[in-house]
Structures are given as C-alpha cells and as structure tokens.
Amino acid sequence: MNILIAGGAGYIGSALVPRLQDRGYSIRVADLLWFGNHLPAGTEVIHKDLFDIGTDDLKGVDQVIYLAGLSNDPMAEFSPSLNFVYNAASPAYLAYVAKLAGVRRFIYAGSCSVYGYTVNELYDEDAPAISKHPYGISKLQGEKAVIQMGGDGFSVICFRQGTVSGYSPRMRLDLIVNTMFKSAMQRQEIVINNPSIWRPVLSIDDACNAYVRAIEASEDISGIFNIASGNYTVGEVGDIVRNTLDGRLGMKVKLTIKHVQDYRNYKVSFERARNTLSINPRHDVEAIVDDLLAHQEKFADMDNPNYYNIKVFETLKAKLK
Ligand SMILES: NC(=O)c1ccc[n+]([C@@H]2O[C@H](COP(=O)([O-])OP(=O)(O)OC[C@H]3O[C@@H](n4cnc5c(N)ncnc54)[C@H](O)[C@@H]3O)[C@@H](O)[C@H]2O)c1
C-alpha cells in the first residue's frame, strides 16, 4: 500500500514513518522540512508546500495522512493569519486533491485543543468543541473541512490527539512531559504553572499505533476519534515525572507550584477509538519518562532551538509571507 504523509518529517511523522516502513508500507513524505529531515535514509520526500501538491504527486497513493501545519498554541498566537492558512485551508485543499486523485482514505491529525476550557467533565466526540483561541479554532476548522468530504469511496478518519510526548528522531522539548523532563534533568526542578488543569497525554508510541490501526481499519469506517494514553492533571504529570526520575536516577527534583490561569482544560473519553478502531493505549507517563531516559543521549543538546517549534517559526515566518 502507498501512503503519502503530509508533514511527515515532523515530530510524529519521524517516529511514524519507520514504523510504517517496517510494516511493509511504501511511504512518500510531503514536507517543507522546517525542522530538517530526520527520516530513515532513502525515504522519498517531496520538498514543497502542500498547496503546491497536485494530483500527479498523489498518483498511485492509497491513503494520505495529514500531520502538517502549525502544531501548537505559541506558533498560532505568533501568527494567527498564517495559522488559519496552514491549519484550516491546507488540510481542506489536500483532502480535496486527494479525493480527486482517487485516494481512498484521509487520516487527519486533529487535536483535543478543540475542546477549549471545559467544566471538568469527561468529553466524548459529541460534546461541545468551542475553543476561543487560534490553534483550537483552526484545528476544528481543518477537521470539519476534511470530514465533510467523506463518502463516495473516500474514508476520512480524524484524530483529536492529546498532547503527545516521548522520543522522536525529530525531537520536541516543548510538549508537556518532554518539557518537564528537560527542566528536571537540567535544573532539578519542575515548574507546574497550574496543577489542577486537566490534559490528556498521548505517548508517541501509542500515537503511532493509532495511525497503524486507522490505516488498517475497514474501509467503511470514518469519523472523529479522541486519542490519548490517559487523562491527567498537570500536577499529577509533574509528580509522576519527578517520582520516576528520583526513583531511576536517585535525583531530588524540586516541584515549584504556581497558579497561572490556563485557557485549555479538558479530559476526554477515548472509548470510541477503543471500540471502533481497536486503539488500546499502553504507555502511561512513567513509560514516557522511561522512553526519554532510554534515548537521552540522542537529544543531549537540550537547548537546541530546533526542539522548540516557536523558536524555529519565529525565524521562518518572514520567508513564509
Ligand atoms: N505534537 C502534539 O502534541 C500534537 C497534539 C495534537 C495534535 N497535533 C497535530 O499533529 C500534527 C503533527 O504534529 P507534530 O508535533 O509532528 O508537528 P511538527 O511541528 O513537529 O511537524 C509539522 C511538520 O509539518 C511540516 N509542514 C507544516 N506546514 C506545511 C506545509 N504547508 N507544507 C508542507 N509541510 C508542512 C513542517 O515542516 C513539519 O515537518 C500537527 O497537525 C499538529 O497540529 C500534534
């Protein structure tokens, strides 16, 4: 099976591509390489903007996975206008061309950010999604655009992912567990901005498994699915990261608790993904910390600006206009 992965050179893609190649899939990546190319040698890469992808680029492609766009709130806040172009218009355009080219399934990397600030109830996919901030709004717009193109032999699966964490060859240290790991290792301190805020956390390993399940699901399945390894408060994540590092390395990590207002707070049900796609998360926060420890020499230069999306984006933005 031939799969085109848009944004496949990013954090999730760089872990997913080798997993899929291992499973025998033929992978073509379309990516602007904002963060470089950390894909296995020999991976086919179309180095261009998704708006320049045409049906020719999609010839023979069975499925498309969309992992592109601006992938966090700071990037979206830095340039709300580019955010709406890259996160809302770009998936709409790519799904349109993919369907035209005869692609049979489109898998979209959405976000639980669409839920915004909720009332501490467990949200399923039918609960209100009313983010008031550029990233969450645009991820919902991208999702709505691609889901409405489903039908006539074109299956659309949208994942609303929790915050992903763990090691990828294209590393990010601006994601909840990874950020805490970094500051614990560098400064023996974890700063918790608001311990009561709920966040679904998704290990990168569970994320990759979810994409495999979606690719291999029966063709008549479409829909929106929350994807997470577990729901945690930020305070609990801090405790687990600290306790795991203290236990494994004999450290004495200090927790600094603040009470800063956050605009995202949500916990989600992932029963639909379990029941429909057989997506069963297996990696909790402790397992994520162990994964980071196992690979720590691969990102020992923890202040490298490439690990922080906003730092790269600030320097890129002028070229993107
Ligand atoms: N990482 C997370 O915690 C998380 C959580 C929820 C949702 N998501 C979504 O998952 C997707 C992947 O996240 P990630 O962490 O791997 O992101 P990332 O920022 O590491 O990678 C994004 C990749 O897309 C490429 N790209 C962006 N716009 C492009 C365009 N117009 N044309 C071609 N290439 C383009 C970039 O060069 C980069 O390689 C994103 O859509 C993000 O919104 C991520």
The ligand as a Gaussian input file, in Angstrom:
#p B3LYP/6-31G(d) Opt

LIG

0 1
 N        2.581000      17.023000      18.914000
 C        1.453000      17.121000      19.602000
 O        1.414000      17.101000      20.837000
 C        0.138000      17.241000      18.867000
 C       -1.051000      17.171000      19.601000
 C       -2.265000      17.309000      18.927000
 C       -2.265000      17.482000      17.552000
 N       -1.096000      17.556000      16.881000
 C       -1.122000      17.735000      15.416000
 O       -0.383000      16.680000      14.833000
 C        0.315000      17.142000      13.675000
 C        1.776000      16.770000      13.779000
 O        2.350000      17.329000      14.955000
 P        3.927000      17.328000      15.167000
 O        4.184000      17.537000      16.609000
 O        4.527000      16.171000      14.461000
 O        4.300000      18.670000      14.366000
 P        5.712000      19.244000      13.897000
 O        5.615000      20.723000      14.075000
 O        6.834000      18.520000      14.532000
 O        5.753000      18.896000      12.337000
 C        4.971000      19.521000      11.372000
 C        5.648000      19.236000      10.032000
 O        4.806000      19.757000       9.003000
 C        5.617000      20.440000       8.039000
 N        4.721000      21.432000       7.425000
 C        3.941000      22.341000       8.067000
 N        3.187000      23.012000       7.182000
 C        3.493000      22.517000       5.948000
 C        3.038000      22.791000       4.627000
 N        2.109000      23.727000       4.397000
 N        3.562000      22.097000       3.596000
 C        4.493000      21.125000       3.818000
 N        4.959000      20.821000       5.058000
 C        4.461000      21.497000       6.100000
 C        6.766000      21.027000       8.840000
 O        7.897000      21.240000       8.021000
 C        6.999000      19.917000       9.885000
 O        7.957000      18.976000       9.410000
 C        0.029000      18.641000      13.579000
 O       -1.014000      18.830000      12.646000
 C       -0.443000      19.021000      14.970000
 O       -1.347000      20.100000      14.957000
 C        0.116000      17.428000      17.491000

